[in-house]
Amino acid sequence: MEFRGLMGGFYRISEWIMRLSAINLLWILCSIPFFFFALAGLTSGQADIMMQSLVLMGILAPFTLFPSTAAMFTVARKWVTGDEDVPLFKTFFRGYKENFLQSMIGGIAFVLFALILFVSYRFYAGLDSALSLLSYMFLAMGILLIGAFFNFFCIMSHLHMKVLQIIKNAILLTIGNPVTSVMTIIGNVAIVIISFRFSFLLVFFAGSVSATFSFWQFNRSFEKIKRKQEAMEEAEREQEENGQAAELDAAAVREDDSTKKESDKL
């Protein structure tokens, strides 16, 4: 049964609320150990407990949060590319299973990158010399890593590549599209801030809205790159065809000249 007008609008809104909330709940349920220590650290109010929670979150993230996030991006990809009526549970857990290994390996790499950048930033920021300015470089690299983090999941859910290729292309895409990367980061920061202000959004919408927004941004950049590549390939084909036509014309001219010379001799 299809609703139109005002009722149709309410129906579509309620349908999207159901979709987003269902995927967000699945994301949280599949990452319970990670979010348990996150909640414990935030509610403790003690620096030591918060630091211990951060360490445990970093250890658990590649095995819980990252596979769950990859599954959520798999569903978000379907939505953005036009398949809105995709079966939610089946698509989520298929994405979880198919991307588990790559998301785990990539997660370990991202956690190590983040740890190295954090330690380097703290070290140089604590110096009294001019070397303290290097802390800003590591801060900028940290922002780059955040943008690459979102692109990592977008590429994983959209293309078939080895994990090292995904990480490399995620970094290159972040550097090559700075405006889109900054907009993605700003948008996700806004989602997090609003979600912490209204706690029910964290439970029902924060993750799924973030994944959908991030993949939408990625897909726009990917389609632009794809169109440019197709235009370049078309231009190369036309150039090759023109070159082949010119060679055929030159060969025909040479043949005509040789025929004329032979006729002159006769």
N, C-alpha and C positions, 0 to 999 in steps of 0.2 A: 504494500500500500504506500502510495507516494503522497506526501503532504506538500501543499503549496502555500505561498503567501506567508503570513505571520506564523502559522502553525508549522510550516516547513522549516522556517528559520529556527524556531525553538527546538524542533526535532534534531536538526543538524548540530546545533550547539550542544544539546544533551548527549548526542552520539559522540562528539569529540571529547566531551568531559569524561565520558565512560572510557574511551580509548586511552586517553592520556593518563587517567588515574589508574587504570588496570596495568598498564606497562610500568608506571612508576612504582606501584606496589610490588610487582614482580621483580623489578630492579633492586628494591630494598630487601625483599625476602631472600634473594640470591646473594646478597652481600651483608647478611646479618652480622657476622663477626666483625667486619670492618666498622659498621655503623654503631655496634655496641660499644666499642672502645672509643669511637668518636663522641658518642653521647656521654660516656663516662668521663672523658677528659674535659668536655665543655661544662659539665655540671659539677665537677670537683672543686673548682676554684683554687686549686693548689698547683703551683708551677711544676713540681716534681711529678705529680700524677699526670698532668697534661703532657709532659715530655715523654713519659713512659707510654702513654696512649698513642702519641705520635709515632713512636718507634714501632709499636705493635701494629698500628694502622699501615705503616710503610711495608712491614713484613707481610701482612695479610692481603694488601691491595692487589698484587698481581694474581692471587689465587681466588679472590672473591669479587672484588669491585670491578676489575678490568674485564673479566669474561662476561659479567653481568652487563656492563656498559656496552660491550661489543654487541650483545644480544639486543639491547635497547636501540642501538644505532641501526641494527638490521631492520627493525620494525620501522624506525623513523625514515629510513631510505625508501621503504615501500610507500609510505605516506607521501613523501615529497615527490616521488616519481610517478604518482598518480594511482597507485593501487591502494585506495583508502579502505577497501573492504577486506583486506587481508586478514586471515585468522590469527588473532593476537597470540594466543598461547603457543600454537604450533610454530609460528614464525619466530617467536622469541626464543623458544628452547632449541629450535633448529639452529638459529644464529649462535646461541650459547655453545652448542656442541661443536659446530663447524669452526668457530673462531677461538675456542678455548686455548689451544696451544699457542697460537700466534699472539693472542691478547696477553697470555701469561708471560711469554718471553719478552714481548714489547713492554709489558708492565714493569718487569724487572729492570729493563734498560732505562725506562723513564724514571723509576724510583732512584736508580743509581745516579743518573744525570742530575736529578733534583738535589740529591744529597751532596754531590760534588759542588754544585753551584751554591748551595746554602752554606756549606763549610767555607768555601772560598770567599763568599760575600762577607760572612762574619769575621773571617780572618783579616781581610783587607780593610773592612770598615772599622776594626779596632785599632788600626795603626795611626800614629800621629804624624807620619811623614806624608809626602806627596803620593806615595803608593796607595794611600787610602782612596784615591780617585778611581783606582781599578775596581773598587766595590760597585761603582755604577755600571761598569761593563758587565759584571756578573749579574747585576740586577736586570739589565737589558736582555742578557741571555736567558734569564729566568722567564721573562715575559715571552720571549721567542719560544721557549719550551712549552709554555701554556698553550700558545697557538698551535704548535706542532702536535700537542696532545689531542686536541679536538680533530685536527686533520688526520691523525693516525687512525682514529676510529672510523672516520668518514671513508678513507681510502680502503681500509680493511673490509668494510661492509659493501663497498661498491666495486672493487676491482680484485682480481686474483693475482697476488704477488707474494714473494717470499717476505718474511718479516723484516729483514734488513732493508729490502727495497721499499717496504712501506714506511719505515722510519726515515730513510733517506728522502723519499718523495714528500713525506709530511713536512720535513724541515725545509726542503727546497720550495714547496708550495707556500709555506708560511713566509719565507723571505721574498719570494717572487710576487706575492700578492699582499703587500703590507697593509693596504687600506682594508681589504676584506678581513685579514687576520686581526687587525685592531678592532674592527666592528664586531667580529665574533667574540673577542675577549670582553669588550665593553658590554655586549648584550648578555653574556653569561654572568658577568659580575653583577649586572642589574638584576638578573633573575635570582641570583643567590641572595642579594641584599633584600629584595622584596620578599623572598621566601622565608628568610629569618625574621622578618618583621611580622609576617603572618604564618605562624608555624604549620598550619594545616596544609599550606602550599608545599612545604618540604615533603610531606608524606604522600601527597596525591599528584603533584604536578612538576616540581622543580626539575627532576632528572629528565622526564620525558619531554618537557617543553624545551629544555636546554639541548637535548639531542636533536630534536626536530629543527630548532632554529639553527644549530651548528651545521647540520647536513644541508639545510636550505642554502646557507651561505656558501658552503663548499660546492654544492651542485651548480650554483650560478657561476662560480669561477671555473669549474670543470667544463661546463658547456661553452664558455667563452674560449677557453684554451682549445677545446675540441673544434670549434668553428674556425679558429685561426689556423689550426693545423690542417683542416680540410681545405681551407682556402689556399694555403701554401702548396699542398699536394696538387690541387687543381691547377694552380699557376705553373708548377713544375711540369705537369702533364701537357699543358698547352705549349710550354716552351719546347718540350721534347718533340711534340707533334709538328710545331713550326720548324724546328731544326731538321726533322726528317723530311718535311715537305721541301725545305730549301735544298737539302742534299739531292732529292729526286729531281728538282728543277735544274740544279747544276749538272747532274748526270745527263739529263735530257739535252741540255745545251751542248755539252761536250759531244754527245752522240750526233747531234745535228751538225756540229762543226766537222766531225770526222767524216760524216756522210757527204758533206759539201765538198770537202777536200778531195775525196775519192772521185766524185763526179767531175770536178775540175780537171783531174788528171786524165780522165777518159775523154 
